[in-house]
């Protein structure tokens, strides 16, 4: 009986070790040591902590822009986010500024500063429609087919990847090392609002586009600092999440985006987030992947207790590597309303955000910096 028990324990440990090894193994087998260390450390941390992130945090906020050292998050909790989100949109046109108007030269410096303090960097890409020249939101059919090998815009797409690669290659740390990037291409892939989304391209086409992109960046451009983040909108089932999934060998992180909208019941939002996290957690465990809540928020945060009353209860029981809220653009004339997702000094939810910050589950830059996530422990 004793030997049988020991055998069962031994087998369980073997299975656990295999899962841990798989979860710590990047799709890019030539990844740099800092990138490998980051992935392994994110995996270890996700059992106890979730890193908090904010899009465009250092560049601008509500009623300010390009003030050195300033951050709406820092103004509230005297600390910076642990994850910085940025976007490559417009780099495909050799623009000096990205889709949000941030000069790429400034973005490079912000990325270097964040990395130097031990924070995580993630990049998305709202690239324009290569078939029509329209925006990311131009949902003309066959746009994805056009960028595949043999497609009418394949060479154009390659030139866009070359431009993105040039910028990514310029992201260096103080010792000349490549800064690890959580790269999230073709984001919200299950939605119907981008030229790579559902009702516009077939799952087979999207998978081929993803696999070509990963192969080109890793093997042709020799970028070995990328951690690839597969991203959907909120989904209702495992099958829906995996519909466009390109394969375990070209994905490192499983993620989803989900926002609370005006007049939406907070319990409905919380339930939807939990449902997605149940789905992601199961798939991630089976496939040895990290999970992330890549975009979320409540525009203008009208609920004074949203952070600890809605968001935290939805995520605290799940092994999320990070969560990121969207940008603080302030008043948008085109939208005729305030457009921000993180609190700033004096904002109605700022006191509750301080409580959210103090929760042991959440990690911001100061505490994260002490973890030395770019070093192998």
Order of alpha helices (4+ residues) and beta strands (2+ residues): alpha-alpha-beta-beta-beta-alpha-beta-alpha-beta-alpha-alpha-beta-alpha-beta-alpha-beta-alpha-beta-alpha-beta-beta-beta-alpha-beta-alpha
